[in-house]
């Protein structure tokens, strides 16, 4: 009896979490997969289409261009977030005065709502009412078109993404750095290793599991970015910063094409899965390199 309780009790503790995940994650995901085979406006009867929605995706130029734009945004933002988070972690993991304040400062943007961050940056950068444009105009200069020029808007969105998310991944790297034994560095210094050599041959190899976690989580979050982009540019100018999640939202709730939007969602899920598997493959599952 005790043996049976010992086996069952952990699952009883997990039951509330499993119910929540099943209700708000697995059930909608399964429904979305089913809807992707139908034509449905969200309220009326559904019409079975088979693979027609997926076939339409392949020939949909708007979907293709938005997907390519999303991938560009991801492939530029991801290494910047990774490098910024690692650089910040290397700084704040040192024993320097006020280091706790700097950790809190760098982490603070991630604690804020993405909408609040987006509207705050829009207030600063907007060409017509932004604070920076006002100061530049007052100084006799032309305002910079941060949000109304296609290239500048993309660069601005990437910068805000890096700024707002690096602090969160910084804390992961800090935890990883804390787990590296100081004896490695002491032995390296005795052998005459420089600081860059210590980083290359000790720190970075031993951070490989943490690096994989950061790459996977950040790539997923960047690929499905929506509230921040919505608040800053609303996908503009034109469609210069419209990414896949925004297109899915507009297709489902503005065009009332729930089935087609579900097919887009499944396509995004496949991309995320392939991207994650590729990172696991390239990083050998996060196994640490031999020192």
KEVEXPA-251141 format. One record per residue (C-alpha): residue number from 1; chain; y, x, z. Coordinates in steps of 0.001 Angstrom, whole numbers. Example, Ala and Ser with C-alpha at 12.3 -4.5 7.8 and 13.67 -1.06 7.14 Angstrom:
BEGIN
<rec nr="1" kette="A" c2="-4500" c1="12300" c3="7800"/>
<rec nr="2" kette="A" c2="-1060" c1="13670" c3="7140"/>
This chain:
BEGIN
<rec nr="1" kette="A" c2="0" c1="0" c3="0"/>
<rec nr="2" kette="A" c2="2393" c1="2801" c3="917"/>
<rec nr="3" kette="A" c2="1477" c1="4648" c3="-2255"/>
<rec nr="4" kette="A" c2="2244" c1="1506" c3="-4290"/>
<rec nr="5" kette="A" c2="5615" c1="1064" c3="-2555"/>
<rec nr="6" kette="A" c2="6465" c1="4703" c3="-3194"/>
<rec nr="7" kette="A" c2="5871" c1="4173" c3="-6909"/>
<rec nr="8" kette="A" c2="7616" c1="812" c3="-7245"/>
<rec nr="9" kette="A" c2="10615" c1="1333" c3="-4931"/>
<rec nr="10" kette="A" c2="12516" c1="3726" c3="-7266"/>
<rec nr="11" kette="A" c2="12288" c1="1158" c3="-10080"/>
<rec nr="12" kette="A" c2="13586" c1="-1548" c3="-7723"/>
<rec nr="13" kette="A" c2="16633" c1="645" c3="-7051"/>
<rec nr="14" kette="A" c2="17121" c1="1147" c3="-10785"/>
<rec nr="15" kette="A" c2="16789" c1="-2563" c3="-11565"/>
<rec nr="16" kette="A" c2="20510" c1="-3491" c3="-11204"/>
<rec nr="17" kette="A" c2="21494" c1="-637" c3="-13521"/>
<rec nr="18" kette="A" c2="18803" c1="-1585" c3="-16032"/>
<rec nr="19" kette="A" c2="19983" c1="-5205" c3="-15991"/>
<rec nr="20" kette="A" c2="23585" c1="-4148" c3="-16633"/>
<rec nr="21" kette="A" c2="22572" c1="-1763" c3="-19415"/>
<rec nr="22" kette="A" c2="20302" c1="-4369" c3="-20936"/>
<rec nr="23" kette="A" c2="22968" c1="-7085" c3="-20829"/>
<rec nr="24" kette="A" c2="25974" c1="-5092" c3="-22015"/>
<rec nr="25" kette="A" c2="24410" c1="-2306" c3="-24102"/>
<rec nr="26" kette="A" c2="20868" c1="-2863" c3="-25376"/>
<rec nr="27" kette="A" c2="21115" c1="-6600" c3="-26068"/>
<rec nr="28" kette="A" c2="24373" c1="-6319" c3="-28094"/>
<rec nr="29" kette="A" c2="22962" c1="-3295" c3="-29939"/>
<rec nr="30" kette="A" c2="19824" c1="-5170" c3="-30943"/>
<rec nr="31" kette="A" c2="21881" c1="-8212" c3="-31960"/>
<rec nr="32" kette="A" c2="24192" c1="-6005" c3="-34021"/>
<rec nr="33" kette="A" c2="21211" c1="-4538" c3="-35855"/>
<rec nr="34" kette="A" c2="19914" c1="-8051" c3="-36614"/>
<rec nr="35" kette="A" c2="23342" c1="-9291" c3="-37759"/>
<rec nr="36" kette="A" c2="23598" c1="-6380" c3="-40218"/>
<rec nr="37" kette="A" c2="21026" c1="-8142" c3="-42415"/>
<rec nr="38" kette="A" c2="23060" c1="-11368" c3="-42566"/>
<rec nr="39" kette="A" c2="26297" c1="-12717" c3="-43939"/>
<rec nr="40" kette="A" c2="28104" c1="-14267" c3="-40975"/>
<rec nr="41" kette="A" c2="31699" c1="-15066" c3="-40109"/>
<rec nr="42" kette="A" c2="31078" c1="-15182" c3="-36365"/>
<rec nr="43" kette="A" c2="30945" c1="-18957" c3="-35902"/>
<rec nr="44" kette="A" c2="29176" c1="-20631" c3="-38820"/>
<rec nr="45" kette="A" c2="25578" c1="-20458" c3="-40001"/>
<rec nr="46" kette="A" c2="24142" c1="-17089" c3="-40975"/>
<rec nr="47" kette="A" c2="22847" c1="-16306" c3="-44456"/>
<rec nr="48" kette="A" c2="20074" c1="-13733" c3="-44784"/>
<rec nr="49" kette="A" c2="20996" c1="-10921" c3="-47209"/>
<rec nr="50" kette="A" c2="18342" c1="-8315" c3="-46515"/>
<rec nr="51" kette="A" c2="19683" c1="-4826" c3="-47304"/>
<rec nr="52" kette="A" c2="22626" c1="-6112" c3="-49336"/>
<rec nr="53" kette="A" c2="25199" c1="-5172" c3="-46675"/>
<rec nr="54" kette="A" c2="23899" c1="-1605" c3="-46625"/>
<rec nr="55" kette="A" c2="23911" c1="-1444" c3="-50421"/>
<rec nr="56" kette="A" c2="27528" c1="-2627" c3="-50425"/>
<rec nr="57" kette="A" c2="28450" c1="133" c3="-47964"/>
<rec nr="58" kette="A" c2="27351" c1="2794" c3="-50429"/>
<rec nr="59" kette="A" c2="29650" c1="1444" c3="-53150"/>
<rec nr="60" kette="A" c2="32512" c1="515" c3="-50792"/>
<rec nr="61" kette="A" c2="35327" c1="2968" c3="-51559"/>
<rec nr="62" kette="A" c2="37313" c1="1946" c3="-48484"/>
<rec nr="63" kette="A" c2="34334" c1="2658" c3="-46231"/>
<rec nr="64" kette="A" c2="33649" c1="5991" c3="-47961"/>
<rec nr="65" kette="A" c2="37245" c1="7195" c3="-47757"/>
<rec nr="66" kette="A" c2="37533" c1="6104" c3="-44126"/>
<rec nr="67" kette="A" c2="34265" c1="7853" c3="-43285"/>
<rec nr="68" kette="A" c2="35435" c1="11101" c3="-44916"/>
<rec nr="69" kette="A" c2="38756" c1="10843" c3="-43072"/>
<rec nr="70" kette="A" c2="36903" c1="10278" c3="-39790"/>
<rec nr="71" kette="A" c2="34658" c1="13288" c3="-40397"/>
<rec nr="72" kette="A" c2="37678" c1="15471" c3="-41196"/>
<rec nr="73" kette="A" c2="39377" c1="14346" c3="-37995"/>
<rec nr="74" kette="A" c2="36189" c1="15060" c3="-36034"/>
<rec nr="75" kette="A" c2="35448" c1="18478" c3="-37531"/>
<rec nr="76" kette="A" c2="39021" c1="19651" c3="-36887"/>
<rec nr="77" kette="A" c2="39372" c1="18144" c3="-33405"/>
<rec nr="78" kette="A" c2="35957" c1="19144" c3="-32064"/>
<rec nr="79" kette="A" c2="36332" c1="22963" c3="-32150"/>
<rec nr="80" kette="A" c2="39898" c1="22671" c3="-30852"/>
<rec nr="81" kette="A" c2="38787" c1="20546" c3="-27896"/>
<rec nr="82" kette="A" c2="35892" c1="22912" c3="-27210"/>
<rec nr="83" kette="A" c2="38016" c1="26076" c3="-27323"/>
<rec nr="84" kette="A" c2="40878" c1="24551" c3="-25330"/>
<rec nr="85" kette="A" c2="38531" c1="23244" c3="-22627"/>
<rec nr="86" kette="A" c2="36751" c1="26596" c3="-22347"/>
<rec nr="87" kette="A" c2="40028" c1="28538" c3="-22239"/>
<rec nr="88" kette="A" c2="41410" c1="26285" c3="-19504"/>
<rec nr="89" kette="A" c2="38159" c1="26563" c3="-17538"/>
<rec nr="90" kette="A" c2="38273" c1="30362" c3="-17660"/>
<rec nr="91" kette="A" c2="41791" c1="30253" c3="-16231"/>
<rec nr="92" kette="A" c2="41361" c1="27641" c3="-13490"/>
<rec nr="93" kette="A" c2="37996" c1="29025" c3="-12333"/>
<rec nr="94" kette="A" c2="39730" c1="32165" c3="-11079"/>
<rec nr="95" kette="A" c2="40951" c1="32471" c3="-7514"/>
<rec nr="96" kette="A" c2="44688" c1="32252" c3="-8087"/>
<rec nr="97" kette="A" c2="47406" c1="30525" c3="-6055"/>
<rec nr="98" kette="A" c2="47820" c1="26850" c3="-6897"/>
<rec nr="99" kette="A" c2="44638" c1="26654" c3="-8983"/>
<rec nr="100" kette="A" c2="43777" c1="23209" c3="-7576"/>
<rec nr="101" kette="A" c2="47135" c1="21883" c3="-8752"/>
<rec nr="102" kette="A" c2="46536" c1="23179" c3="-12271"/>
<rec nr="103" kette="A" c2="43037" c1="21686" c3="-12374"/>
<rec nr="104" kette="A" c2="44435" c1="18324" c3="-11383"/>
<rec nr="105" kette="A" c2="47270" c1="18624" c3="-13927"/>
<rec nr="106" kette="A" c2="44962" c1="19444" c3="-16819"/>
<rec nr="107" kette="A" c2="42448" c1="16749" c3="-15821"/>
<rec nr="108" kette="A" c2="45076" c1="14040" c3="-15233"/>
<rec nr="109" kette="A" c2="45476" c1="12889" c3="-18890"/>
<rec nr="110" kette="A" c2="41799" c1="11927" c3="-19042"/>
<rec nr="111" kette="A" c2="42248" c1="9669" c3="-16000"/>
<rec nr="112" kette="A" c2="44941" c1="7673" c3="-17783"/>
<rec nr="113" kette="A" c2="44304" c1="4782" c3="-20146"/>
<rec nr="114" kette="A" c2="44119" c1="5813" c3="-23790"/>
<rec nr="115" kette="A" c2="46614" c1="3053" c3="-24611"/>
<rec nr="116" kette="A" c2="49087" c1="4369" c3="-22045"/>
<rec nr="117" kette="A" c2="48774" c1="7882" c3="-23455"/>
<rec nr="118" kette="A" c2="49158" c1="6608" c3="-27000"/>
<rec nr="119" kette="A" c2="52240" c1="4503" c3="-26339"/>
<rec nr="120" kette="A" c2="53795" c1="7345" c3="-24309"/>
<rec nr="121" kette="A" c2="53412" c1="9779" c3="-27195"/>
<rec nr="122" kette="A" c2="54675" c1="7152" c3="-29623"/>
<rec nr="123" kette="A" c2="57784" c1="6721" c3="-27486"/>
<rec nr="124" kette="A" c2="58323" c1="10482" c3="-27706"/>
<rec nr="125" kette="A" c2="57519" c1="11028" c3="-31390"/>
<rec nr="126" kette="A" c2="58600" c1="7876" c3="-33259"/>
<rec nr="127" kette="A" c2="61150" c1="8598" c3="-35962"/>
<rec nr="128" kette="A" c2="63375" c1="5583" c3="-35330"/>
<rec nr="129" kette="A" c2="63374" c1="5271" c3="-31519"/>
<rec nr="130" kette="A" c2="61551" c1="8377" c3="-30262"/>
<rec nr="131" kette="A" c2="63101" c1="10620" c3="-27643"/>
<rec nr="132" kette="A" c2="62469" c1="13818" c3="-29621"/>
<rec nr="133" kette="A" c2="64065" c1="12350" c3="-32753"/>
<rec nr="134" kette="A" c2="67061" c1="11246" c3="-30680"/>
<rec nr="135" kette="A" c2="67525" c1="14739" c3="-29261"/>
<rec nr="136" kette="A" c2="67184" c1="16341" c3="-32693"/>
<rec nr="137" kette="A" c2="69703" c1="13896" c3="-34190"/>
<rec nr="138" kette="A" c2="72118" c1="14506" c3="-31319"/>
<rec nr="139" kette="A" c2="71858" c1="18243" c3="-32019"/>
<rec nr="140" kette="A" c2="72721" c1="17642" c3="-35682"/>
<rec nr="141" kette="A" c2="69208" c1="18137" c3="-37075"/>
<rec nr="142" kette="A" c2="67006" c1="15853" c3="-39109"/>
<rec nr="143" kette="A" c2="64311" c1="14008" c3="-37119"/>
<rec nr="144" kette="A" c2="60752" c1="15171" c3="-37727"/>
<rec nr="145" kette="A" c2="58480" c1="12540" c3="-39291"/>
<rec nr="146" kette="A" c2="55621" c1="12944" c3="-36826"/>
<rec nr="147" kette="A" c2="54209" c1="9463" c3="-37425"/>
<rec nr="148" kette="A" c2="55534" c1="8496" c3="-40852"/>
<rec nr="149" kette="A" c2="54313" c1="11480" c3="-42880"/>
<rec nr="150" kette="A" c2="50598" c1="11404" c3="-43702"/>
<rec nr="151" kette="A" c2="49863" c1="15070" c3="-42954"/>
<rec nr="152" kette="A" c2="52075" c1="15158" c3="-39872"/>
<rec nr="153" kette="A" c2="50498" c1="11950" c3="-38552"/>
<rec nr="154" kette="A" c2="47000" c1="13404" c3="-38864"/>
<rec nr="155" kette="A" c2="48086" c1="16643" c3="-37171"/>
<rec nr="156" kette="A" c2="49801" c1="14648" c3="-34416"/>
<rec nr="157" kette="A" c2="46727" c1="12510" c3="-33766"/>
<rec nr="158" kette="A" c2="44538" c1="15626" c3="-33599"/>
<rec nr="159" kette="A" c2="46933" c1="17298" c3="-31173"/>
<rec nr="160" kette="A" c2="47084" c1="14267" c3="-28880"/>
<rec nr="161" kette="A" c2="43282" c1="14011" c3="-28934"/>
<rec nr="162" kette="A" c2="42939" c1="17660" c3="-27930"/>
<rec nr="163" kette="A" c2="45633" c1="17371" c3="-25260"/>
<rec nr="164" kette="A" c2="44227" c1="14214" c3="-23683"/>
<rec nr="165" kette="A" c2="40523" c1="15138" c3="-23587"/>
<rec nr="166" kette="A" c2="40385" c1="18901" c3="-22995"/>
<rec nr="167" kette="A" c2="40868" c1="18550" c3="-19230"/>
<rec nr="168" kette="A" c2="37722" c1="16441" c3="-18856"/>
<rec nr="169" kette="A" c2="35507" c1="18942" c3="-20650"/>
<rec nr="170" kette="A" c2="37293" c1="21746" c3="-18815"/>
<rec nr="171" kette="A" c2="35749" c1="20460" c3="-15581"/>
<rec nr="172" kette="A" c2="32286" c1="20646" c3="-17150"/>
<rec nr="173" kette="A" c2="32873" c1="24262" c3="-18087"/>
<rec nr="174" kette="A" c2="34192" c1="24986" c3="-14587"/>
<rec nr="175" kette="A" c2="30941" c1="23629" c3="-13134"/>
<rec nr="176" kette="A" c2="28987" c1="25784" c3="-15578"/>
<rec nr="177" kette="A" c2="30974" c1="28888" c3="-14662"/>
<rec nr="178" kette="A" c2="30354" c1="28277" c3="-10964"/>
<rec nr="179" kette="A" c2="26599" c1="28377" c3="-11617"/>
<rec nr="180" kette="A" c2="26716" c1="31884" c3="-13115"/>
<rec nr="181" kette="A" c2="25751" c1="34448" c3="-10507"/>
<rec nr="182" kette="A" c2="28383" c1="37105" c3="-9774"/>
<rec nr="183" kette="A" c2="25668" c1="39781" c3="-9741"/>
<rec nr="184" kette="A" c2="25669" c1="39770" c3="-13559"/>
<rec nr="185" kette="A" c2="29345" c1="40690" c3="-13650"/>
<rec nr="186" kette="A" c2="28993" c1="43289" c3="-10885"/>
<rec nr="187" kette="A" c2="26193" c1="45020" c3="-12783"/>
<rec nr="188" kette="A" c2="28197" c1="44869" c3="-16013"/>
<rec nr="189" kette="A" c2="31287" c1="46390" c3="-14395"/>
<rec nr="190" kette="A" c2="29190" c1="49212" c3="-12968"/>
<rec nr="191" kette="A" c2="27994" c1="49924" c3="-16518"/>
<rec nr="192" kette="A" c2="31610" c1="49988" c3="-17716"/>
<rec nr="193" kette="A" c2="31732" c1="46626" c3="-19534"/>
<rec nr="194" kette="A" c2="35170" c1="45260" c3="-20384"/>
<rec nr="195" kette="A" c2="36269" c1="41668" c3="-19783"/>
<rec nr="196" kette="A" c2="35711" c1="40614" c3="-23454"/>
<rec nr="197" kette="A" c2="32239" c1="42177" c3="-23354"/>
<rec nr="198" kette="A" c2="31414" c1="40304" c3="-20132"/>
<rec nr="199" kette="A" c2="32461" c1="37062" c3="-21791"/>
<rec nr="200" kette="A" c2="30494" c1="37766" c3="-24975"/>
<rec nr="201" kette="A" c2="27261" c1="38963" c3="-23416"/>
<rec nr="202" kette="A" c2="27193" c1="37139" c3="-20057"/>
<rec nr="203" kette="A" c2="29528" c1="34151" c3="-19773"/>
<rec nr="204" kette="A" c2="29104" c1="32550" c3="-23181"/>
<rec nr="205" kette="A" c2="25276" c1="32856" c3="-23396"/>
<rec nr="206" kette="A" c2="24839" c1="31436" c3="-19884"/>
<rec nr="207" kette="A" c2="27191" c1="28553" c3="-20701"/>
<rec nr="208" kette="A" c2="24995" c1="27410" c3="-23579"/>
<rec nr="209" kette="A" c2="23596" c1="24281" c3="-21811"/>
<rec nr="210" kette="A" c2="27118" c1="23271" c3="-20778"/>
<rec nr="211" kette="A" c2="28442" c1="24024" c3="-24270"/>
<rec nr="212" kette="A" c2="25830" c1="21747" c3="-25816"/>
<rec nr="213" kette="A" c2="26740" c1="18932" c3="-23417"/>
<rec nr="214" kette="A" c2="30438" c1="19325" c3="-24211"/>
<rec nr="215" kette="A" c2="29805" c1="19385" c3="-27964"/>
<rec nr="216" kette="A" c2="27627" c1="16278" c3="-27897"/>
<rec nr="217" kette="A" c2="29881" c1="14201" c3="-25644"/>
<rec nr="218" kette="A" c2="33129" c1="15248" c3="-27302"/>
<rec nr="219" kette="A" c2="31813" c1="14647" c3="-30824"/>
<rec nr="220" kette="A" c2="30666" c1="11150" c3="-29844"/>
<rec nr="221" kette="A" c2="33995" c1="10325" c3="-28211"/>
<rec nr="222" kette="A" c2="36017" c1="11703" c3="-31130"/>
<rec nr="223" kette="A" c2="33953" c1="9905" c3="-33778"/>
<rec nr="224" kette="A" c2="34455" c1="6562" c3="-32062"/>
<rec nr="225" kette="A" c2="38140" c1="7011" c3="-31226"/>
<rec nr="226" kette="A" c2="40144" c1="3812" c3="-31495"/>
<rec nr="227" kette="A" c2="42524" c1="2811" c3="-28627"/>
<rec nr="228" kette="A" c2="44457" c1="6104" c3="-28712"/>
<rec nr="229" kette="A" c2="44860" c1="6035" c3="-32499"/>
<rec nr="230" kette="A" c2="45757" c1="2339" c3="-32427"/>
<rec nr="231" kette="A" c2="48550" c1="2959" c3="-29926"/>
<rec nr="232" kette="A" c2="50002" c1="6047" c3="-31637"/>
<rec nr="233" kette="A" c2="49893" c1="5246" c3="-35364"/>
<rec nr="234" kette="A" c2="47952" c1="1983" c3="-35788"/>
<rec nr="235" kette="A" c2="46094" c1="3781" c3="-38567"/>
<rec nr="236" kette="A" c2="49276" c1="4603" c3="-40478"/>
<rec nr="237" kette="A" c2="51203" c1="5581" c3="-42361"/>
<rec nr="238" kette="A" c2="49210" c1="3496" c3="-44812"/>
<rec nr="239" kette="A" c2="45636" c1="4437" c3="-44023"/>
<rec nr="240" kette="A" c2="46291" c1="8121" c3="-43259"/>
<rec nr="241" kette="A" c2="44925" c1="7880" c3="-39706"/>
<rec nr="242" kette="A" c2="42672" c1="4848" c3="-40018"/>
<rec nr="243" kette="A" c2="39218" c1="5858" c3="-38798"/>
<rec nr="244" kette="A" c2="35831" c1="4189" c3="-38873"/>
<rec nr="245" kette="A" c2="35984" c1="2244" c3="-35612"/>
<rec nr="246" kette="A" c2="39314" c1="671" c3="-36589"/>
<rec nr="247" kette="A" c2="37884" c1="-317" c3="-39973"/>
<rec nr="248" kette="A" c2="34886" c1="-1904" c3="-38239"/>
<rec nr="249" kette="A" c2="37175" c1="-3849" c3="-35897"/>
<rec nr="250" kette="A" c2="39352" c1="-5121" c3="-38750"/>
<rec nr="251" kette="A" c2="36309" c1="-6084" c3="-40827"/>
<rec nr="252" kette="A" c2="34730" c1="-8010" c3="-37955"/>
<rec nr="253" kette="A" c2="37698" c1="-9744" c3="-36341"/>
<rec nr="254" kette="A" c2="40420" c1="-9889" c3="-39003"/>
<rec nr="255" kette="A" c2="38284" c1="-10437" c3="-42112"/>
<rec nr="256" kette="A" c2="35565" c1="-12296" c3="-40141"/>
<rec nr="257" kette="A" c2="32756" c1="-10334" c3="-41772"/>
<rec nr="258" kette="A" c2="30559" c1="-9870" c3="-38714"/>
<rec nr="259" kette="A" c2="27417" c1="-9021" c3="-40661"/>
<rec nr="260" kette="A" c2="29094" c1="-6404" c3="-42823"/>
<rec nr="261" kette="A" c2="30861" c1="-4913" c3="-39786"/>
<rec nr="262" kette="A" c2="27473" c1="-4713" c3="-38026"/>
<rec nr="263" kette="A" c2="26118" c1="-2736" c3="-40991"/>
<rec nr="264" kette="A" c2="29090" c1="-376" c3="-40647"/>
<rec nr="265" kette="A" c2="28302" c1="3" c3="-36948"/>
<rec nr="266" kette="A" c2="24693" c1="897" c3="-37684"/>
<rec nr="267" kette="A" c2="25958" c1="3441" c3="-40207"/>
<rec nr="268" kette="A" c2="28195" c1="4970" c3="-37527"/>
<rec nr="269" kette="A" c2="25252" c1="5039" c3="-35104"/>
<rec nr="270" kette="A" c2="23128" c1="6898" c3="-37661"/>
<rec nr="271" kette="A" c2="25905" c1="9436" c3="-38204"/>
<rec nr="272" kette="A" c2="26238" c1="9980" c3="-34447"/>
<rec nr="273" kette="A" c2="22471" c1="10379" c3="-34089"/>
<rec nr="274" kette="A" c2="22254" c1="12892" c3="-36949"/>
<rec nr="275" kette="A" c2="25254" c1="14803" c3="-35640"/>
<rec nr="276" kette="A" c2="23711" c1="14988" c3="-32168"/>
<rec nr="277" kette="A" c2="20314" c1="16088" c3="-33500"/>
<rec nr="278" kette="A" c2="22009" c1="18769" c3="-35603"/>
<rec nr="279" kette="A" c2="23798" c1="20135" c3="-32557"/>
<rec nr="280" kette="A" c2="20554" c1="20190" c3="-30570"/>
<rec nr="281" kette="A" c2="18873" c1="22006" c3="-33451"/>
<rec nr="282" kette="A" c2="21620" c1="24589" c3="-33868"/>
<rec nr="283" kette="A" c2="21850" c1="25180" c3="-30113"/>
<rec nr="284" kette="A" c2="18053" c1="25221" c3="-29635"/>
<rec nr="285" kette="A" c2="18221" c1="22355" c3="-27162"/>
<rec nr="286" kette="A" c2="20740" c1="24203" c3="-24976"/>
<rec nr="287" kette="A" c2="18350" c1="26970" c3="-23996"/>
<rec nr="288" kette="A" c2="20109" c1="29985" c3="-22554"/>
<rec nr="289" kette="A" c2="20073" c1="33174" c3="-24551"/>
<rec nr="290" kette="A" c2="18488" c1="36185" c3="-22956"/>
<rec nr="291" kette="A" c2="20943" c1="38640" c3="-21417"/>
